[in-house]
Amino acid sequence: MPQIIPIRDMKNTSKISQMCHASDEPIFVTKNGYGDMVIMSMKMYEEKMFMLDVYSKLIAAEEQLTEGKMLDGDASLKSIREKYNV
């Protein structure tokens, strides 16, 4: 379940930092009862950015498949081995 805190609780930075590191989800901050910000630990941020990169690469690969832009695996390996004398 997501954690939601009011912006006035942001004064206690040590407690907020501990909450961010203890949670596997972002923490939502409200202002006047409405969503205002989302905070998370650096580790979680890096993981989310990594997965976003993976998903964007998967989408690009799927688009290449639908356009027929694919190479034969055996032929590709053979050309790489010939090029680098492996």
Gaussian input, Z-matrix of N, CA and C with variables (Angstrom, degrees):
# hf/3-21g

backbone

0 1
 N
 C     1     B1
 C     2     B2     1     A1
 N     3     B3     2     A2     1     D1
 C     4     B4     3     A3     2     D2
 C     5     B5     4     A4     3     D3
 N     6     B6     5     A5     4     D4
 C     7     B7     6     A6     5     D5
 C     8     B8     7     A7     6     D6
 N     9     B9     8     A8     7     D7
 C    10    B10     9     A9     8     D8
 C    11    B11    10    A10     9     D9
 N    12    B12    11    A11    10    D10
 C    13    B13    12    A12    11    D11
 C    14    B14    13    A13    12    D12
 N    15    B15    14    A14    13    D13
 C    16    B16    15    A15    14    D14
 C    17    B17    16    A16    15    D15
 N    18    B18    17    A17    16    D16
 C    19    B19    18    A18    17    D17
 C    20    B20    19    A19    18    D18
 N    21    B21    20    A20    19    D19
 C    22    B22    21    A21    20    D20
 C    23    B23    22    A22    21    D21
 N    24    B24    23    A23    22    D22
 C    25    B25    24    A24    23    D23
 C    26    B26    25    A25    24    D24
 N    27    B27    26    A26    25    D25
 C    28    B28    27    A27    26    D26
 C    29    B29    28    A28    27    D27
 N    30    B30    29    A29    28    D28
 C    31    B31    30    A30    29    D29
 C    32    B32    31    A31    30    D30
 N    33    B33    32    A32    31    D31
 C    34    B34    33    A33    32    D32
 C    35    B35    34    A34    33    D33
 N    36    B36    35    A35    34    D34
 C    37    B37    36    A36    35    D35
 C    38    B38    37    A37    36    D36
 N    39    B39    38    A38    37    D37
 C    40    B40    39    A39    38    D38
 C    41    B41    40    A40    39    D39
 N    42    B42    41    A41    40    D40
 C    43    B43    42    A42    41    D41
 C    44    B44    43    A43    42    D42
 N    45    B45    44    A44    43    D43
 C    46    B46    45    A45    44    D44
 C    47    B47    46    A46    45    D45
 N    48    B48    47    A47    46    D46
 C    49    B49    48    A48    47    D47
 C    50    B50    49    A49    48    D48
 N    51    B51    50    A50    49    D49
 C    52    B52    51    A51    50    D50
 C    53    B53    52    A52    51    D51
 N    54    B54    53    A53    52    D52
 C    55    B55    54    A54    53    D53
 C    56    B56    55    A55    54    D54
 N    57    B57    56    A56    55    D55
 C    58    B58    57    A57    56    D56
 C    59    B59    58    A58    57    D57
 N    60    B60    59    A59    58    D58
 C    61    B61    60    A60    59    D59
 C    62    B62    61    A61    60    D60
 N    63    B63    62    A62    61    D61
 C    64    B64    63    A63    62    D62
 C    65    B65    64    A64    63    D63
 N    66    B66    65    A65    64    D64
 C    67    B67    66    A66    65    D65
 C    68    B68    67    A67    66    D66
 N    69    B69    68    A68    67    D67
 C    70    B70    69    A69    68    D68
 C    71    B71    70    A70    69    D69
 N    72    B72    71    A71    70    D70
 C    73    B73    72    A72    71    D71
 C    74    B74    73    A73    72    D72
 N    75    B75    74    A74    73    D73
 C    76    B76    75    A75    74    D74
 C    77    B77    76    A76    75    D75
 N    78    B78    77    A77    76    D76
 C    79    B79    78    A78    77    D77
 C    80    B80    79    A79    78    D78
 N    81    B81    80    A80    79    D79
 C    82    B82    81    A81    80    D80
 C    83    B83    82    A82    81    D81
 N    84    B84    83    A83    82    D82
 C    85    B85    84    A84    83    D83
 C    86    B86    85    A85    84    D84
 N    87    B87    86    A86    85    D85
 C    88    B88    87    A87    86    D86
 C    89    B89    88    A88    87    D87
 N    90    B90    89    A89    88    D88
 C    91    B91    90    A90    89    D89
 C    92    B92    91    A91    90    D90
 N    93    B93    92    A92    91    D91
 C    94    B94    93    A93    92    D92
 C    95    B95    94    A94    93    D93
 N    96    B96    95    A95    94    D94
 C    97    B97    96    A96    95    D95
 C    98    B98    97    A97    96    D96
 N    99    B99    98    A98    97    D97
 C   100   B100    99    A99    98    D98
 C   101   B101   100   A100    99    D99
 N   102   B102   101   A101   100   D100
 C   103   B103   102   A102   101   D101
 C   104   B104   103   A103   102   D102
 N   105   B105   104   A104   103   D103
 C   106   B106   105   A105   104   D104
 C   107   B107   106   A106   105   D105
 N   108   B108   107   A107   106   D106
 C   109   B109   108   A108   107   D107
 C   110   B110   109   A109   108   D108
 N   111   B111   110   A110   109   D109
 C   112   B112   111   A111   110   D110
 C   113   B113   112   A112   111   D111
 N   114   B114   113   A113   112   D112
 C   115   B115   114   A114   113   D113
 C   116   B116   115   A115   114   D114
 N   117   B117   116   A116   115   D115
 C   118   B118   117   A117   116   D116
 C   119   B119   118   A118   117   D117
 N   120   B120   119   A119   118   D118
 C   121   B121   120   A120   119   D119
 C   122   B122   121   A121   120   D120
 N   123   B123   122   A122   121   D121
 C   124   B124   123   A123   122   D122
 C   125   B125   124   A124   123   D123
 N   126   B126   125   A125   124   D124
 C   127   B127   126   A126   125   D125
 C   128   B128   127   A127   126   D126
 N   129   B129   128   A128   127   D127
 C   130   B130   129   A129   128   D128
 C   131   B131   130   A130   129   D129
 N   132   B132   131   A131   130   D130
 C   133   B133   132   A132   131   D131
 C   134   B134   133   A133   132   D132
 N   135   B135   134   A134   133   D133
 C   136   B136   135   A135   134   D134
 C   137   B137   136   A136   135   D135
 N   138   B138   137   A137   136   D136
 C   139   B139   138   A138   137   D137
 C   140   B140   139   A139   138   D138
 N   141   B141   140   A140   139   D139
 C   142   B142   141   A141   140   D140
 C   143   B143   142   A142   141   D141
 N   144   B144   143   A143   142   D142
 C   145   B145   144   A144   143   D143
 C   146   B146   145   A145   144   D144
 N   147   B147   146   A146   145   D145
 C   148   B148   147   A147   146   D146
 C   149   B149   148   A148   147   D147
 N   150   B150   149   A149   148   D148
 C   151   B151   150   A150   149   D149
 C   152   B152   151   A151   150   D150
 N   153   B153   152   A152   151   D151
 C   154   B154   153   A153   152   D152
 C   155   B155   154   A154   153   D153
 N   156   B156   155   A155   154   D154
 C   157   B157   156   A156   155   D155
 C   158   B158   157   A157   156   D156
 N   159   B159   158   A158   157   D157
 C   160   B160   159   A159   158   D158
 C   161   B161   160   A160   159   D159
 N   162   B162   161   A161   160   D160
 C   163   B163   162   A162   161   D161
 C   164   B164   163   A163   162   D162
 N   165   B165   164   A164   163   D163
 C   166   B166   165   A165   164   D164
 C   167   B167   166   A166   165   D165
 N   168   B168   167   A167   166   D166
 C   169   B169   168   A168   167   D167
 C   170   B170   169   A169   168   D168
 N   171   B171   170   A170   169   D169
 C   172   B172   171   A171   170   D170
 C   173   B173   172   A172   171   D171
 N   174   B174   173   A173   172   D172
 C   175   B175   174   A174   173   D173
 C   176   B176   175   A175   174   D174
 N   177   B177   176   A176   175   D175
 C   178   B178   177   A177   176   D176
 C   179   B179   178   A178   177   D177
 N   180   B180   179   A179   178   D178
 C   181   B181   180   A180   179   D179
 C   182   B182   181   A181   180   D180
 N   183   B183   182   A182   181   D181
 C   184   B184   183   A183   182   D182
 C   185   B185   184   A184   183   D183
 N   186   B186   185   A185   184   D184
 C   187   B187   186   A186   185   D185
 C   188   B188   187   A187   186   D186
 N   189   B189   188   A188   187   D187
 C   190   B190   189   A189   188   D188
 C   191   B191   190   A190   189   D189
 N   192   B192   191   A191   190   D190
 C   193   B193   192   A192   191   D191
 C   194   B194   193   A193   192   D192
 N   195   B195   194   A194   193   D193
 C   196   B196   195   A195   194   D194
 C   197   B197   196   A196   195   D195
 N   198   B198   197   A197   196   D196
 C   199   B199   198   A198   197   D197
 C   200   B200   199   A199   198   D198
 N   201   B201   200   A200   199   D199
 C   202   B202   201   A201   200   D200
 C   203   B203   202   A202   201   D201
 N   204   B204   203   A203   202   D202
 C   205   B205   204   A204   203   D203
 C   206   B206   205   A205   204   D204
 N   207   B207   206   A206   205   D205
 C   208   B208   207   A207   206   D206
 C   209   B209   208   A208   207   D207
 N   210   B210   209   A209   208   D208
 C   211   B211   210   A210   209   D209
 C   212   B212   211   A211   210   D210
 N   213   B213   212   A212   211   D211
 C   214   B214   213   A213   212   D212
 C   215   B215   214   A214   213   D213
 N   216   B216   215   A215   214   D214
 C   217   B217   216   A216   215   D215
 C   218   B218   217   A217   216   D216
 N   219   B219   218   A218   217   D217
 C   220   B220   219   A219   218   D218
 C   221   B221   220   A220   219   D219
 N   222   B222   221   A221   220   D220
 C   223   B223   222   A222   221   D221
 C   224   B224   223   A223   222   D222
 N   225   B225   224   A224   223   D223
 C   226   B226   225   A225   224   D224
 C   227   B227   226   A226   225   D225
 N   228   B228   227   A227   226   D226
 C   229   B229   228   A228   227   D227
 C   230   B230   229   A229   228   D228
 N   231   B231   230   A230   229   D229
 C   232   B232   231   A231   230   D230
 C   233   B233   232   A232   231   D231
 N   234   B234   233   A233   232   D232
 C   235   B235   234   A234   233   D233
 C   236   B236   235   A235   234   D234
 N   237   B237   236   A236   235   D235
 C   238   B238   237   A237   236   D236
 C   239   B239   238   A238   237   D237
 N   240   B240   239   A239   238   D238
 C   241   B241   240   A240   239   D239
 C   242   B242   241   A241   240   D240
 N   243   B243   242   A242   241   D241
 C   244   B244   243   A243   242   D242
 C   245   B245   244   A244   243   D243
 N   246   B246   245   A245   244   D244
 C   247   B247   246   A246   245   D245
 C   248   B248   247   A247   246   D246
 N   249   B249   248   A248   247   D247
 C   250   B250   249   A249   248   D248
 C   251   B251   250   A250   249   D249
 N   252   B252   251   A251   250   D250
 C   253   B253   252   A252   251   D251
 C   254   B254   253   A253   252   D252
 N   255   B255   254   A254   253   D253
 C   256   B256   255   A255   254   D254
 C   257   B257   256   A256   255   D255

   B1=1.4469
   B2=1.5236
   B3=1.3110
   B4=1.4699
   B5=1.5259
   B6=1.3253
   B7=1.4660
   B8=1.5271
   B9=1.3095
   B10=1.4624
   B11=1.5160
   B12=1.3332
   B13=1.4710
   B14=1.5259
   B15=1.3352
   B16=1.4633
   B17=1.5332
   B18=1.2971
   B19=1.4706
   B20=1.5251
   B21=1.3061
   B22=1.4719
   B23=1.5254
   B24=1.3400
   B25=1.4684
   B26=1.5233
   B27=1.3107
   B28=1.4647
   B29=1.5319
   B30=1.3176
   B31=1.4658
   B32=1.5293
   B33=1.3251
   B34=1.4619
   B35=1.5297
   B36=1.3270
   B37=1.4634
   B38=1.5237
   B39=1.3143
   B40=1.4629
   B41=1.5219
   B42=1.3160
   B43=1.4614
   B44=1.5323
   B45=1.3171
   B46=1.4660
   B47=1.5236
   B48=1.3189
   B49=1.4654
   B50=1.5231
   B51=1.3201
   B52=1.4629
   B53=1.5243
   B54=1.3267
   B55=1.4671
   B56=1.5323
   B57=1.3109
   B58=1.4664
   B59=1.5195
   B60=1.3160
   B61=1.4562
   B62=1.5268
   B63=1.3332
   B64=1.4622
   B65=1.5285
   B66=1.3313
   B67=1.4617
   B68=1.5222
   B69=1.3292
   B70=1.4622
   B71=1.5291
   B72=1.3168
   B73=1.4556
   B74=1.5213
   B75=1.3281
   B76=1.4687
   B77=1.5301
   B78=1.3119
   B79=1.4571
   B80=1.5220
   B81=1.3220
   B82=1.4561
   B83=1.5205
   B84=1.3197
   B85=1.4603
   B86=1.5209
   B87=1.3304
   B88=1.4611
   B89=1.5196
   B90=1.3205
   B91=1.4650
   B92=1.5200
   B93=1.3113
   B94=1.4642
   B95=1.5270
   B96=1.3315
   B97=1.4528
   B98=1.5230
   B99=1.3232
   B100=1.4649
   B101=1.5247
   B102=1.3112
   B103=1.4556
   B104=1.5165
   B105=1.3306
   B106=1.4590
   B107=1.5233
   B108=1.3433
   B109=1.4606
   B110=1.5216
   B111=1.3234
   B112=1.4553
   B113=1.5231
   B114=1.3398
   B115=1.4661
   B116=1.5247
   B117=1.3305
   B118=1.4631
   B119=1.5076
   B120=1.3210
   B121=1.4563
   B122=1.5258
   B123=1.3152
   B124=1.4675
   B125=1.5231
   B126=1.3218
   B127=1.4662
   B128=1.5282
   B129=1.3227
   B130=1.4608
   B131=1.5248
   B132=1.3232
   B133=1.4610
   B134=1.5297
   B135=1.3299
   B136=1.4640
   B137=1.5292
   B138=1.3383
   B139=1.4599
   B140=1.5298
   B141=1.3249
   B142=1.4692
   B143=1.5306
   B144=1.3274
   B145=1.4588
   B146=1.5256
   B147=1.3372
   B148=1.4648
   B149=1.5264
   B150=1.3417
   B151=1.4610
   B152=1.5280
   B153=1.3095
   B154=1.4625
   B155=1.5239
   B156=1.3280
   B157=1.4607
   B158=1.5261
   B159=1.3276
   B160=1.4689
   B161=1.5265
   B162=1.3320
   B163=1.4588
   B164=1.5274
   B165=1.3295
   B166=1.4674
   B167=1.5268
   B168=1.3312
   B169=1.4628
   B170=1.5280
   B171=1.3246
   B172=1.4541
   B173=1.5282
   B174=1.3225
   B175=1.4666
   B176=1.5211
   B177=1.3327
   B178=1.4732
   B179=1.5238
   B180=1.3207
   B181=1.4659
   B182=1.5265
   B183=1.3231
   B184=1.4613
   B185=1.5263
   B186=1.3287
   B187=1.4641
   B188=1.5250
   B189=1.3272
   B190=1.4645
   B191=1.5262
   B192=1.3096
   B193=1.4642
   B194=1.5233
   B195=1.3324
   B196=1.4614
   B197=1.5242
   B198=1.3297
   B199=1.4622
   B200=1.5258
   B201=1.3327
   B202=1.4563
   B203=1.5150
   B204=1.3095
   B205=1.4711
   B206=1.5267
   B207=1.3169
   B208=1.4544
   B209=1.5276
   B210=1.3048
   B211=1.4592
   B212=1.5188
   B213=1.3061
   B214=1.4539
   B215=1.5264
   B216=1.3172
   B217=1.4546
   B218=1.5196
   B219=1.3244
   B220=1.4650
   B221=1.5249
   B222=1.3241
   B223=1.4631
   B224=1.5270
   B225=1.3293
   B226=1.4656
   B227=1.5248
   B228=1.3343
   B229=1.4683
   B230=1.5206
   B231=1.3224
   B232=1.4560
   B233=1.5260
   B234=1.3385
   B235=1.4705
   B236=1.5235
   B237=1.3372
   B238=1.4644
   B239=1.5311
   B240=1.3290
   B241=1.4797
   B242=1.5268
   B243=1.3243
   B244=1.4611
   B245=1.5260
   B246=1.3236
   B247=1.4634
   B248=1.5303
   B249=1.3286
   B250=1.4687
   B251=1.5298
   B252=1.3063
   B253=1.4736
   B254=1.5292
   B255=1.2855
   B256=1.4714
   B257=1.5042
   A1=108.89
   A2=117.97
   A3=119.54
   A4=112.20
   A5=114.52
   A6=120.07
   A7=107.85
   A8=115.34
   A9=121.65
   A10=107.28
   A11=116.17
   A12=120.29
   A13=108.87
   A14=117.34
   A15=119.59
   A16=110.47
   A17=115.57
   A18=120.87
   A19=111.59
   A20=118.22
   A21=120.21
   A22=111.47
   A23=117.31
   A24=120.90
   A25=112.20
   A26=118.18
   A27=121.71
   A28=111.90
   A29=117.31
   A30=120.65
   A31=111.62
   A32=116.13
   A33=120.96
   A34=108.24
   A35=115.91
   A36=121.01
   A37=113.41
   A38=117.72
   A39=120.10
   A40=110.99
   A41=116.13
   A42=120.56
   A43=110.29
   A44=117.35
   A45=121.79
   A46=109.80
   A47=117.16
   A48=121.08
   A49=110.43
   A50=117.07
   A51=120.76
   A52=111.04
   A53=116.46
   A54=120.36
   A55=110.58
   A56=116.51
   A57=120.80
   A58=111.33
   A59=116.89
   A60=120.52
   A61=112.41
   A62=117.00
   A63=120.61
   A64=112.29
   A65=116.48
   A66=120.37
   A67=111.73
   A68=115.99
   A69=121.21
   A70=111.45
   A71=115.97
   A72=121.66
   A73=109.54
   A74=116.32
   A75=118.03
   A76=111.02
   A77=115.72
   A78=122.29
   A79=107.72
   A80=115.62
   A81=121.47
   A82=109.66
   A83=115.76
   A84=121.62
   A85=107.90
   A86=115.64
   A87=120.34
   A88=110.65
   A89=114.53
   A90=121.80
   A91=106.28
   A92=116.53
   A93=122.62
   A94=111.39
   A95=116.19
   A96=120.88
   A97=115.34
   A98=117.86
   A99=121.32
   A100=110.37
   A101=116.81
   A102=121.22
   A103=111.04
   A104=116.77
   A105=121.23
   A106=112.44
   A107=118.02
   A108=121.97
   A109=110.01
   A110=113.87
   A111=121.92
   A112=106.66
   A113=117.22
   A114=120.54
   A115=109.31
   A116=114.58
   A117=120.61
   A118=108.82
   A119=115.89
   A120=120.54
   A121=110.09
   A122=116.77
   A123=121.33
   A124=110.50
   A125=116.60
   A126=120.70
   A127=110.43
   A128=116.41
   A129=120.12
   A130=111.00
   A131=116.57
   A132=120.97
   A133=110.56
   A134=116.72
   A135=120.49
   A136=110.88
   A137=117.04
   A138=120.41
   A139=110.70
   A140=116.76
   A141=120.66
   A142=110.65
   A143=117.35
   A144=120.57
   A145=111.31
   A146=116.72
   A147=121.01
   A148=110.03
   A149=115.98
   A150=119.63
   A151=111.21
   A152=118.10
   A153=121.21
   A154=110.27
   A155=116.89
   A156=121.84
   A157=110.87
   A158=116.53
   A159=120.93
   A160=110.10
   A161=117.07
   A162=120.65
   A163=111.50
   A164=117.51
   A165=119.21
   A166=111.12
   A167=117.12
   A168=119.97
   A169=111.29
   A170=117.24
   A171=120.59
   A172=111.24
   A173=116.55
   A174=120.56
   A175=110.27
   A176=116.72
   A177=120.22
   A178=110.55
   A179=117.54
   A180=121.27
   A181=110.81
   A182=117.40
   A183=120.52
   A184=111.04
   A185=116.71
   A186=120.15
   A187=111.00
   A188=116.98
   A189=120.45
   A190=110.97
   A191=117.13
   A192=120.34
   A193=111.38
   A194=116.55
   A195=119.45
   A196=111.92
   A197=117.63
   A198=122.12
   A199=111.99
   A200=115.97
   A201=119.66
   A202=114.19
   A203=117.27
   A204=121.91
   A205=109.66
   A206=116.38
   A207=119.41
   A208=109.10
   A209=114.79
   A210=121.61
   A211=109.95
   A212=115.64
   A213=121.09
   A214=108.37
   A215=117.08
   A216=121.87
   A217=113.48
   A218=117.06
   A219=120.22
   A220=111.55
   A221=116.53
   A222=119.97
   A223=110.88
   A224=116.63
   A225=120.62
   A226=111.01
   A227=116.93
   A228=120.11
   A229=111.09
   A230=117.15
   A231=120.71
   A232=111.07
   A233=117.00
   A234=119.31
   A235=111.50
   A236=118.11
   A237=121.30
   A238=109.58
   A239=116.57
   A240=119.94
   A241=110.22
   A242=117.97
   A243=120.74
   A244=111.51
   A245=115.15
   A246=120.14
   A247=112.00
   A248=116.52
   A249=120.76
   A250=112.69
   A251=117.41
   A252=122.53
   A253=112.66
   A254=115.73
   A255=120.75
   A256=109.69
   D1=133.52
   D2=-177.73
   D3=-67.52
   D4=147.53
   D5=176.49
   D6=-92.40
   D7=135.08
   D8=179.39
   D9=-127.54
   D10=127.79
   D11=-179.88
   D12=-131.10
   D13=149.66
   D14=175.22
   D15=-77.00
   D16=154.34
   D17=-176.06
   D18=-61.99
   D19=-27.06
   D20=179.76
   D21=-63.92
   D22=-24.44
   D23=178.45
   D24=-75.29
   D25=-7.49
   D26=-179.18
   D27=-70.73
   D28=-9.45
   D29=179.13
   D30=-64.45
   D31=-32.47
   D32=-178.66
   D33=-90.85
   D34=81.86
   D35=-173.49
   D36=-65.91
   D37=-33.58
   D38=178.96
   D39=-64.43
   D40=-42.67
   D41=179.20
   D42=-65.66
   D43=-41.72
   D44=179.33
   D45=-63.28
   D46=-42.78
   D47=178.96
   D48=-61.34
   D49=-43.92
   D50=178.28
   D51=-62.38
   D52=-40.38
   D53=178.77
   D54=-63.11
   D55=-42.04
   D56=-179.37
   D57=-63.39
   D58=-42.08
   D59=-178.14
   D60=-75.52
   D61=-25.62
   D62=-179.17
   D63=-83.94
   D64=-19.68
   D65=-174.80
   D66=-98.36
   D67=144.98
   D68=174.69
   D69=-93.64
   D70=4.93
   D71=179.40
   D72=-127.69
   D73=158.09
   D74=175.82
   D75=-66.57
   D76=159.85
   D77=177.13
   D78=-107.28
   D79=128.00
   D80=-178.44
   D81=-93.15
   D82=133.12
   D83=-179.20
   D84=-111.28
   D85=130.30
   D86=-179.81
   D87=-107.44
   D88=153.32
   D89=176.30
   D90=-133.88
   D91=121.31
   D92=-177.21
   D93=55.30
   D94=35.76
   D95=176.38
   D96=84.38
   D97=-0.73
   D98=-179.13
   D99=-116.90
   D100=151.12
   D101=177.72
   D102=-59.34
   D103=134.49
   D104=-177.30
   D105=-128.23
   D106=-44.04
   D107=-176.46
   D108=-146.01
   D109=164.82
   D110=172.67
   D111=-130.99
   D112=132.64
   D113=178.51
   D114=-125.88
   D115=151.09
   D116=178.65
   D117=-156.34
   D118=166.75
   D119=178.52
   D120=-71.73
   D121=160.11
   D122=177.64
   D123=-61.96
   D124=-39.14
   D125=179.94
   D126=-60.01
   D127=-46.95
   D128=179.50
   D129=-64.57
   D130=-40.07
   D131=178.66
   D132=-60.41
   D133=-46.07
   D134=-179.96
   D135=-63.33
   D136=-39.36
   D137=177.98
   D138=-64.08
   D139=-42.95
   D140=179.79
   D141=-64.39
   D142=-41.69
   D143=179.56
   D144=-66.80
   D145=-36.74
   D146=177.31
   D147=-62.76
   D148=-47.11
   D149=-179.30
   D150=-66.12
   D151=-35.60
   D152=176.43
   D153=-61.84
   D154=-40.64
   D155=177.12
   D156=-64.33
   D157=-42.45
   D158=178.44
   D159=-61.49
   D160=-46.28
   D161=-178.87
   D162=-63.64
   D163=-39.74
   D164=179.54
   D165=-66.74
   D166=-35.57
   D167=176.77
   D168=-69.14
   D169=-36.57
   D170=176.52
   D171=-64.50
   D172=-40.91
   D173=177.76
   D174=-62.34
   D175=-43.67
   D176=178.82
   D177=-62.70
   D178=-40.30
   D179=179.48
   D180=-65.81
   D181=-40.82
   D182=178.18
   D183=-64.30
   D184=-38.79
   D185=176.98
   D186=-63.43
   D187=-40.46
   D188=177.59
   D189=-63.92
   D190=-38.27
   D191=178.13
   D192=-63.84
   D193=-44.85
   D194=-179.18
   D195=-66.90
   D196=-27.78
   D197=178.11
   D198=-85.50
   D199=-3.82
   D200=179.41
   D201=78.04
   D202=17.51
   D203=-179.77
   D204=-91.26
   D205=72.22
   D206=178.77
   D207=-133.63
   D208=155.28
   D209=-178.28
   D210=-111.95
   D211=152.51
   D212=174.46
   D213=-72.65
   D214=127.30
   D215=-176.61
   D216=-61.23
   D217=-45.67
   D218=-179.05
   D219=-64.12
   D220=-41.79
   D221=179.87
   D222=-66.40
   D223=-38.72
   D224=178.98
   D225=-64.22
   D226=-46.00
   D227=178.89
   D228=-63.18
   D229=-39.72
   D230=179.47
   D231=-62.67
   D232=-43.26
   D233=-179.68
   D234=-67.82
   D235=-35.26
   D236=178.19
   D237=-67.87
   D238=-42.75
   D239=179.42
   D240=-63.45
   D241=-40.35
   D242=179.04
   D243=-67.15
   D244=-39.67
   D245=-178.20
   D246=-65.55
   D247=-39.85
   D248=-175.62
   D249=-105.96
   D250=9.55
   D251=178.67
   D252=53.22
   D253=47.86
   D254=-179.17
   D255=-99.95

